[in-house]
Amino acid sequence: MAQWAKIKFFWDTMLGSSGSTLTASSTESSADYDVDYLYNMFETNLWKAEDSGLADPQYITFDAGAGNTKDADYLAILGHNLNAAGATVTLQYSATGAWAGEEVDAFTGVAPSADTAFLKEFTAPGGERYWRLKISGHGSTAPYMAICIWGEKTELDWATSAFDPHQQKTVEKATVSYGGYLTGIHTQYTERSMSLRFADSDTVLYDKVKNWFETHGTKNLFVAWDTVNSPSEVFLMRPGGRFRNSFNRTGLYRNISISLTGRRE
């Protein structure tokens, strides 16, 4: 087994940034499938391509706005049918937004191996005004996605205490008879949880965690605990509402604790 990768958070996205616009080459009109749902980090709404007269490929296009540029080193998708549709995804960028052959692929197209959380890391090309996600090979199946973001990842560190990345519990309601006999169990969902601790952390790590919490709050984010040995284990999770990471006895370093929960797919 190779050395573990540092724990990474994926939350910082250019989508929805001030002055920017996001458009889709088509959107299904039979219900509310607005493309802006892609970056609100909720699983309960989604974008879906137009069913009738479906074109292949489909594009989700981002414009940072006049005078603005944005960089990216990851693409994350959840709540999609891209594997079932046989689709391939590619992130592209352009200096002009003409999309007439001048665009550059940020990475070679990838076909998601399952309709679960998908993460692709790549080398950041530098700030660009125009970006777009290309979804190709889906044929007559209209692709959809609940969450799709791209931007710059937050690489933390190796946890200093043991943790179980697969910790989970079943959330259920049990019915019991008057005599105390179990008469039924109604399973609602399975909750995933992860407790991370980084002891004796310097200001660099603390500032990363502080910026994430103050900017993103208790919203969902993508968490990857080891992208080297377990690259497919990327989870949508959210933190608790308390931020408290005290100095240790040195007064120079902090002990950072992060508790995360999420719904297992």
C-alpha positions as CSV (number, residue, x, y, z in Angstrom):
1,M,0.0,0.0,0.0
2,A,1.3,3.5,-0.9
3,Q,1.5,6.2,1.7
4,W,-1.8,7.7,2.5
5,A,-2.7,11.1,0.9
6,K,-3.5,14.0,3.2
7,I,-7.2,14.5,3.9
8,K,-8.8,16.8,1.4
9,F,-12.0,18.9,1.5
10,F,-13.7,20.0,-1.8
11,W,-16.0,22.9,-1.2
12,D,-14.5,26.0,-2.7
13,T,-16.1,26.5,-6.1
14,M,-16.2,29.2,-8.7
15,L,-19.8,28.5,-9.5
16,G,-22.0,31.2,-8.1
17,S,-19.2,33.6,-7.6
18,S,-19.9,37.4,-7.7
19,G,-20.4,38.6,-11.3
20,S,-20.5,35.1,-12.8
21,T,-23.1,33.3,-14.8
22,L,-23.8,29.6,-15.3
23,T,-25.8,28.3,-18.3
24,A,-26.7,24.9,-19.7
25,S,-27.0,24.0,-23.4
26,S,-30.4,22.6,-22.6
27,T,-32.7,22.2,-19.5
28,E,-35.8,19.9,-19.2
29,S,-38.9,22.1,-19.0
30,S,-41.4,19.6,-17.6
31,A,-40.3,20.4,-14.0
32,D,-37.9,22.7,-12.1
33,Y,-34.4,21.6,-13.2
34,D,-32.6,24.9,-13.0
35,V,-28.9,24.7,-13.7
36,D,-28.1,26.9,-10.6
37,Y,-29.1,24.0,-8.4
38,L,-25.8,22.4,-9.2
39,Y,-23.8,24.4,-6.7
40,N,-26.2,24.9,-3.8
41,M,-24.8,21.7,-2.3
42,F,-28.2,20.1,-1.7
43,E,-29.2,16.6,-2.9
44,T,-32.9,17.4,-3.2
45,N,-32.8,19.4,-6.5
46,L,-31.1,18.7,-9.7
47,W,-30.3,19.9,-13.2
48,K,-31.5,17.7,-16.1
49,A,-31.0,18.1,-19.8
50,E,-33.9,18.5,-22.2
51,D,-35.5,15.1,-22.9
52,S,-36.9,16.0,-26.4
53,G,-34.5,16.7,-29.2
54,L,-31.6,15.8,-27.0
55,A,-28.2,16.9,-28.3
56,D,-25.0,15.0,-27.6
57,P,-22.8,16.4,-26.1
58,Q,-24.4,18.6,-23.4
59,Y,-22.5,21.6,-21.9
60,I,-22.6,23.4,-18.5
61,T,-20.8,26.8,-19.2
62,F,-19.4,29.2,-16.7
63,D,-18.4,32.8,-17.3
64,A,-16.6,34.5,-14.4
65,G,-17.6,37.9,-15.7
66,A,-15.7,40.8,-17.2
67,G,-12.3,41.3,-15.6
68,N,-12.5,38.1,-13.6
69,T,-10.7,34.8,-13.8
70,K,-11.0,31.6,-11.8
71,D,-8.8,28.6,-11.3
72,A,-9.6,24.9,-10.6
73,D,-7.9,21.7,-9.7
74,Y,-10.9,19.4,-9.1
75,L,-14.4,18.4,-10.4
76,A,-16.9,16.8,-8.1
77,I,-20.3,15.4,-9.0
78,L,-23.1,13.6,-7.0
79,G,-26.6,12.5,-7.6
80,H,-26.2,11.7,-11.3
81,N,-26.9,9.1,-13.9
82,L,-23.7,9.5,-15.9
83,N,-22.6,5.9,-15.6
84,A,-26.0,4.6,-16.5
85,A,-26.1,6.9,-19.5
86,G,-22.7,5.8,-20.6
87,A,-21.4,9.3,-20.5
88,T,-17.9,10.8,-20.4
89,V,-17.2,14.1,-18.6
90,T,-14.5,16.6,-19.5
91,L,-13.8,20.0,-18.0
92,Q,-12.6,22.6,-20.5
93,Y,-11.4,26.2,-20.2
94,S,-11.0,29.1,-22.7
95,A,-9.5,32.5,-22.7
96,T,-12.1,33.9,-25.2
97,G,-15.3,31.9,-24.6
98,A,-15.7,31.4,-28.3
99,W,-15.6,27.6,-27.9
100,A,-14.5,27.3,-31.5
101,G,-11.5,25.1,-31.1
102,E,-9.4,27.3,-28.9
103,E,-10.6,25.5,-25.7
104,V,-8.3,23.3,-23.7
105,D,-9.2,20.1,-21.9
106,A,-8.2,20.3,-18.2
107,F,-8.0,16.5,-18.2
108,T,-8.7,13.7,-20.6
109,G,-12.4,12.7,-20.6
110,V,-13.4,10.3,-17.8
111,A,-16.4,7.9,-17.7
112,P,-17.8,7.7,-14.1
113,S,-17.6,4.1,-12.9
114,A,-20.8,4.3,-10.9
115,D,-23.7,6.7,-10.3
116,T,-22.2,7.6,-6.9
117,A,-20.0,10.5,-5.8
118,F,-17.4,11.2,-8.5
119,L,-14.2,13.2,-8.0
120,K,-11.5,14.1,-10.5
121,E,-8.4,16.0,-9.5
122,F,-6.1,17.6,-12.1
123,T,-3.4,20.2,-12.4
124,A,-4.6,23.7,-12.1
125,P,-4.1,25.6,-15.4
126,G,-4.2,29.1,-13.8
127,G,-6.9,31.7,-13.9
128,E,-9.3,31.6,-16.8
129,R,-12.6,33.5,-17.4
130,Y,-14.5,30.8,-19.2
131,W,-15.0,27.1,-18.2
132,R,-17.4,24.5,-19.2
133,L,-18.3,20.9,-18.4
134,K,-18.7,18.7,-21.5
135,I,-20.9,15.6,-21.1
136,S,-20.7,13.4,-24.1
137,G,-21.6,9.8,-25.1
138,H,-25.0,9.7,-23.3
139,G,-26.9,9.1,-26.6
140,S,-30.6,9.3,-26.1
141,T,-30.4,9.4,-22.3
142,A,-30.9,12.8,-20.7
143,P,-28.1,13.3,-18.2
144,Y,-28.8,14.8,-14.8
145,M,-26.8,15.9,-11.7
146,A,-27.8,17.1,-8.3
147,I,-24.4,18.6,-7.4
148,C,-21.7,19.5,-9.8
149,I,-18.9,21.9,-8.7
150,W,-15.3,22.7,-9.7
151,G,-12.8,24.9,-8.1
152,E,-9.8,24.7,-5.8
153,K,-9.4,22.0,-3.2
154,T,-8.4,22.4,0.5
155,E,-5.7,20.0,1.4
156,L,-5.5,19.5,5.2
157,D,-3.0,17.1,6.7
158,W,-2.8,13.5,8.0
159,A,-5.0,12.9,11.0
160,T,-3.0,12.5,14.2
161,S,-5.5,10.2,15.8
162,A,-7.1,7.0,14.6
163,F,-10.4,7.4,12.8
164,D,-12.8,5.1,10.9
165,P,-13.7,6.5,7.5
166,H,-16.5,3.9,7.2
167,Q,-18.2,4.7,10.6
168,Q,-22.0,4.6,10.2
169,K,-25.2,4.0,12.0
170,T,-28.7,3.1,10.8
171,V,-31.3,5.8,11.6
172,E,-34.6,4.0,12.3
173,K,-37.8,4.1,14.3
174,A,-38.7,1.0,16.3
175,T,-42.2,0.2,17.5
176,V,-42.6,-1.7,20.7
177,S,-45.7,-3.4,22.2
178,Y,-47.1,-2.6,25.5
179,G,-45.3,-5.6,26.9
180,G,-41.9,-4.4,25.5
181,Y,-41.8,-6.7,22.5
182,L,-40.3,-5.4,19.3
183,T,-43.0,-5.3,16.7
184,G,-41.4,-3.4,13.9
185,I,-38.4,-1.5,12.6
186,H,-38.7,1.3,10.1
187,T,-35.4,2.2,8.5
188,Q,-35.0,5.8,7.4
189,Y,-31.5,6.1,6.1
190,T,-27.9,5.2,7.0
191,E,-25.8,8.0,8.5
192,R,-22.1,8.2,7.8
193,S,-19.8,9.9,10.3
194,M,-16.1,10.8,10.6
195,S,-14.2,12.4,13.5
196,L,-10.9,14.0,12.5
197,R,-8.2,15.3,14.9
198,F,-5.1,17.2,14.0
199,A,-2.9,17.7,17.1
200,D,-0.2,20.4,17.3
201,S,-1.3,22.1,14.1
202,D,0.4,25.2,12.9
203,T,-1.2,28.4,11.7
204,V,-1.2,27.3,8.0
205,L,-3.5,24.4,8.7
206,Y,-5.6,26.3,11.2
207,D,-6.1,29.1,8.7
208,K,-7.3,26.6,6.1
209,V,-9.8,25.1,8.5
210,K,-10.9,28.6,9.7
211,N,-11.4,29.9,6.2
212,W,-13.5,26.8,5.2
213,F,-15.7,27.0,8.3
214,E,-16.3,30.8,8.1
215,T,-16.8,30.8,4.4
216,H,-18.8,27.6,3.9
217,G,-20.3,27.1,7.3
218,T,-22.4,23.9,7.9
219,K,-23.1,23.3,4.2
220,N,-22.4,20.0,2.6
221,L,-18.9,19.4,1.2
222,F,-17.0,16.6,-0.4
223,V,-14.5,14.8,1.8
224,A,-11.8,12.5,0.6
225,W,-9.8,10.7,3.3
226,D,-7.2,9.0,1.1
227,T,-7.2,9.8,-2.6
228,V,-4.1,7.6,-3.2
229,N,-5.3,4.2,-1.9
230,S,-9.0,4.8,-1.8
231,P,-9.8,7.3,-4.6
232,S,-13.4,6.2,-5.0
233,E,-14.2,6.8,-1.3
234,V,-15.4,10.4,-1.6
235,F,-18.3,11.3,0.7
236,L,-20.8,14.2,0.9
237,M,-20.7,15.3,4.5
238,R,-21.3,18.4,6.7
239,P,-19.7,19.7,9.9
240,G,-21.4,20.4,13.2
241,G,-22.2,24.0,14.1
242,R,-19.3,24.6,16.6
243,F,-15.9,25.8,15.8
244,R,-13.5,25.4,18.7
245,N,-9.8,24.6,18.2
246,S,-7.8,25.6,21.2
247,F,-4.1,26.4,21.6
248,N,-2.2,23.6,23.3
249,R,0.2,24.3,26.2
250,T,2.8,25.9,23.9
251,G,0.5,28.7,22.9
252,L,1.9,28.3,19.4
253,Y,0.1,25.3,18.0
254,R,-3.6,24.2,18.1
255,N,-5.4,20.9,18.5
256,I,-8.0,20.9,15.7
257,S,-11.1,18.6,15.8
258,I,-13.6,18.2,13.0
259,S,-16.8,16.1,13.3
260,L,-18.6,15.3,10.1
261,T,-21.8,13.5,9.3
262,G,-23.6,12.7,6.0
263,R,-26.1,10.3,4.4
264,R,-24.6,7.1,3.0
265,E,-25.4,6.8,-0.7
